[in-house]
Amino acid sequence: MGRYNSWVDLERDCPIVIDRIIEHSKSFNNYLYINFDDLNSSKERLLSARGEFDLMITTLIQLLYDDEVLKKDTDRVLFAWLKDDLGRFIKRLDDKENHLIIDFDEPEREKSRVGVSRLSAYAKVLKTASDSIIYESLLKATKEYYNFKPTEELKREPRTFLYILFHVLQITLSILGGLTRETGGVLKKRGIVNTYPSTWQRLMTNQGQEIIKQGYEEETKTKLDWGDIIEEELSEDEK
């Protein structure tokens, strides 16, 4: 495994196939440009960039929704929590978008209150989200995936990458203020913050798996029986 200086290097080693994420990232960066002489076009480009960011998130979720990744009921619960957390962050971006652009925009430039400062602020929010949640999180998770020492219980397989990425994203989202500062985050919400393992390795132990099970049962008030949970959640997203 070599050094990482670009998406090309990351694509080479990432345990999941990220070519579609890279394509959306390229489009994202092409749209992320402000023309000070044409602010209306700049608004359209930034909104298109936001669409590409959402597609990066959606594609990542789709790539993780795989039988090679989700082998156990607890894996699927963790996947559902990760999906929920990313959905919450997207909602946070919606609020930022409304505050910085939508609520203060007017078709006529003279009446619009969306100037360079608001557009620049929104562009910064989008760039930080893309770099931190997508590229840097995949980069950190990929490095961690190849740096740990495999054991009989802890194998280098796609399932392990899910746990690493989940842990990295929890830290990243807490830094960005998307979860921890506003809602107490996934751990506090599920009432298991005091017993939550501090590393992804411990999360994959029997104790960690039991904590995931308990968290699910506290949240849903039902015993962990996977059944159609994922299908029900996906169907809720389509409403």
PAKOL-935510 format. One line per field, with one value per residue (C-alpha): x, y, z; residue number from 1. Coordinates in nm, 3 decimals, always signed. Each point is the difference from the previous one (the first is absolute). Example, Ala and Ser with C-alpha at 12.3 -4.5 7.8 and 13.67 -1.06 7.14 Angstrom:
xx <- (+1.230,+0.137);
yy <- (-0.450,+0.344);
zz <- (+0.780,-0.066);
i <- (1,2);
***
This chain:
xx <- (+0.000,+0.153,-0.042,-0.327,+0.014,-0.318,-0.325,+0.194,+0.220,-0.298,-0.202,+0.285,-0.013,-0.349,-0.178,-0.318,-0.021,-0.023,+0.015,-0.357,+0.079,+0.305,-0.208,-0.244,+0.295,+0.140,-0.337,-0.026,+0.332,-0.084,-0.318,+0.163,+0.094,-0.128,-0.006,-0.013,-0.141,-0.290,-0.135,-0.317,+0.202,+0.219,-0.307,-0.101,+0.348,+0.014,-0.341,+0.123,+0.310,-0.228,-0.183,+0.329,+0.091,-0.332,+0.074,+0.339,-0.173,-0.269,+0.259,+0.205,-0.309,-0.084,+0.352,-0.015,-0.340,+0.158,-0.011,+0.381,-0.014,-0.319,+0.050,-0.161,-0.310,+0.222,+0.179,-0.333,-0.095,+0.331,-0.065,-0.346,+0.151,+0.264,-0.267,-0.207,+0.296,+0.089,-0.366,+0.006,+0.305,-0.171,-0.293,+0.251,+0.129,-0.360,-0.031,+0.328,-0.112,-0.331,+0.167,+0.275,-0.176,-0.362,-0.169,+0.167,+0.002,-0.201,-0.007,+0.103,+0.359,-0.082,-0.250,+0.197,+0.185,+0.220,+0.334,+0.359,+0.037,-0.297,+0.104,+0.358,-0.120,-0.217,+0.282,+0.226,-0.260,-0.033,+0.376,+0.059,-0.278,+0.135,+0.362,-0.073,-0.291,+0.085,+0.369,+0.171,-0.228,+0.053,+0.373,+0.029,-0.215,+0.202,+0.332,-0.136,-0.134,+0.350,+0.190,-0.171,+0.134,-0.254,-0.087,-0.228,-0.288,+0.097,+0.037,+0.088,-0.332,-0.270,-0.199,+0.295,+0.021,-0.360,+0.092,+0.310,-0.190,-0.285,+0.246,+0.182,-0.326,-0.119,+0.314,-0.024,-0.367,+0.060,+0.276,-0.224,-0.273,-0.256,-0.090,+0.173,-0.053,-0.361,-0.159,+0.248,+0.092,-0.078,+0.146,-0.178,-0.325,+0.004,+0.080,+0.326,+0.260,+0.160,+0.064,+0.081,+0.341,+0.262,+0.138,-0.146,+0.192,-0.186,-0.327,+0.057,+0.059,-0.278,-0.046,-0.023,-0.246,-0.214,+0.004,-0.125,-0.273,-0.099,+0.001,-0.232,-0.237,-0.010,-0.075,-0.266,-0.136,+0.024,+0.241,+0.268,-0.152,+0.121,-0.285,-0.104,+0.157,+0.217,-0.279,-0.237,+0.256,+0.074,-0.370,-0.032,+0.272,-0.202,-0.304);
yy <- (+0.000,+0.330,+0.363,+0.178,+0.325,-0.024,-0.182,-0.226,-0.127,-0.046,-0.184,-0.246,-0.121,+0.075,-0.328,+0.116,+0.106,+0.381,+0.091,+0.138,+0.214,+0.137,+0.094,+0.194,+0.163,+0.124,+0.151,+0.149,+0.181,+0.124,+0.162,+0.148,+0.332,+0.352,+0.253,+0.340,+0.154,-0.244,-0.089,-0.164,-0.255,-0.048,-0.087,-0.262,-0.151,-0.020,-0.168,-0.246,-0.062,-0.075,-0.255,-0.173,-0.009,-0.170,-0.253,-0.073,-0.078,-0.210,-0.193,-0.073,-0.138,-0.213,-0.141,-0.101,-0.165,-0.327,-0.358,-0.006,+0.299,-0.075,-0.357,+0.015,+0.161,+0.234,+0.109,+0.097,+0.197,+0.186,+0.069,+0.136,+0.229,+0.123,+0.069,+0.185,+0.214,+0.098,+0.081,+0.231,+0.176,+0.047,+0.158,+0.233,+0.099,+0.068,+0.245,+0.170,+0.024,+0.157,+0.245,+0.108,-0.008,-0.109,+0.217,+0.322,-0.048,+0.195,-0.042,+0.363,+0.061,+0.344,-0.149,-0.311,-0.001,-0.289,+0.157,-0.114,-0.052,-0.238,-0.193,-0.026,-0.120,-0.268,-0.108,-0.036,-0.214,-0.229,-0.029,-0.085,-0.260,-0.164,-0.006,-0.112,-0.240,-0.158,+0.020,+0.028,-0.255,-0.255,+0.076,-0.047,-0.315,-0.150,+0.064,-0.150,-0.300,-0.092,+0.098,-0.220,-0.347,-0.270,-0.273,-0.302,+0.220,+0.323,-0.060,+0.233,-0.018,+0.245,-0.045,+0.135,+0.305,+0.087,+0.014,+0.208,+0.245,+0.026,+0.091,+0.254,+0.163,+0.028,+0.198,+0.209,+0.087,+0.098,+0.239,+0.155,+0.043,-0.199,-0.244,+0.023,+0.370,+0.007,-0.333,-0.177,-0.225,-0.359,-0.130,+0.226,-0.028,-0.375,+0.020,-0.193,+0.276,-0.109,-0.356,+0.071,-0.142,+0.266,-0.178,-0.179,-0.314,-0.019,+0.062,-0.326,-0.203,-0.198,+0.286,+0.256,-0.211,-0.029,+0.379,+0.042,-0.255,+0.183,+0.333,-0.129,-0.156,+0.317,+0.209,-0.224,-0.170,-0.331,-0.291,+0.003,-0.198,+0.150,-0.108,+0.286,+0.290,+0.122,-0.036,+0.197,+0.279,+0.021,+0.020,+0.285,+0.191,-0.020,+0.174);
zz <- (+0.000,-0.113,+0.092,-0.066,-0.194,-0.203,-0.065,-0.238,+0.283,+0.230,-0.266,-0.040,+0.361,+0.131,+0.091,-0.172,-0.365,+0.011,-0.369,+0.003,+0.306,-0.183,-0.303,+0.218,+0.178,-0.332,-0.093,+0.350,-0.033,-0.349,+0.130,+0.311,-0.159,+0.061,-0.283,+0.168,-0.320,-0.027,+0.343,-0.131,-0.197,+0.305,+0.207,-0.257,+0.001,+0.379,+0.011,-0.264,+0.212,+0.293,-0.215,-0.081,+0.370,+0.080,-0.276,+0.156,+0.329,-0.170,-0.199,+0.312,+0.174,-0.304,-0.011,+0.367,-0.048,-0.109,+0.128,+0.025,+0.236,+0.196,+0.118,+0.344,+0.147,+0.202,-0.320,-0.149,+0.310,-0.019,-0.369,+0.083,+0.267,-0.244,-0.260,+0.259,+0.109,-0.357,-0.061,+0.300,-0.139,-0.336,+0.187,+0.166,-0.345,-0.106,+0.289,-0.097,-0.362,+0.097,+0.239,-0.238,-0.337,-0.038,+0.265,-0.117,-0.376,-0.259,-0.380,-0.049,+0.106,+0.141,+0.243,+0.096,+0.332,-0.108,-0.072,-0.025,+0.374,+0.025,-0.310,+0.125,+0.341,-0.158,-0.233,+0.304,+0.180,-0.303,-0.053,+0.366,-0.008,-0.315,+0.114,+0.356,-0.030,-0.333,-0.093,+0.338,+0.167,-0.278,+0.010,+0.377,-0.005,-0.286,+0.175,+0.321,-0.192,-0.120,+0.315,+0.260,+0.079,-0.095,+0.249,+0.000,+0.114,-0.178,-0.372,-0.285,-0.184,-0.123,+0.322,+0.200,-0.227,+0.094,+0.369,-0.066,-0.220,+0.252,+0.275,-0.219,-0.106,+0.361,+0.082,-0.317,+0.048,+0.362,-0.109,-0.265,+0.262,-0.193,+0.276,+0.334,+0.069,-0.122,+0.090,+0.222,-0.290,-0.081,+0.325,+0.245,-0.193,+0.045,+0.369,-0.023,+0.003,+0.329,-0.118,-0.366,-0.104,-0.068,-0.308,-0.299,+0.100,+0.330,-0.180,-0.186,+0.317,+0.164,+0.249,-0.279,-0.194,+0.311,+0.039,-0.358,+0.073,+0.319,-0.177,-0.269,+0.252,+0.213,-0.308,-0.152,+0.315,-0.185,-0.001,-0.267,-0.286,-0.324,-0.224,-0.226,+0.191,-0.287,-0.253,+0.225,+0.048,-0.373,-0.072,+0.253,-0.188,-0.319,+0.149);
i <- (1,2,3,4,5,6,7,8,9,10,11,12,13,14,15,16,17,18,19,20,21,22,23,24,25,26,27,28,29,30,31,32,33,34,35,36,37,38,39,40,41,42,43,44,45,46,47,48,49,50,51,52,53,54,55,56,57,58,59,60,61,62,63,64,65,66,67,68,69,70,71,72,73,74,75,76,77,78,79,80,81,82,83,84,85,86,87,88,89,90,91,92,93,94,95,96,97,98,99,100,101,102,103,104,105,106,107,108,109,110,111,112,113,114,115,116,117,118,119,120,121,122,123,124,125,126,127,128,129,130,131,132,133,134,135,136,137,138,139,140,141,142,143,144,145,146,147,148,149,150,151,152,153,154,155,156,157,158,159,160,161,162,163,164,165,166,167,168,169,170,171,172,173,174,175,176,177,178,179,180,181,182,183,184,185,186,187,188,189,190,191,192,193,194,195,196,197,198,199,200,201,202,203,204,205,206,207,208,209,210,211,212,213,214,215,216,217,218,219,220,221,222,223,224,225,226,227,228,229,230,231,232,233,234,235,236,237,238,239);
***
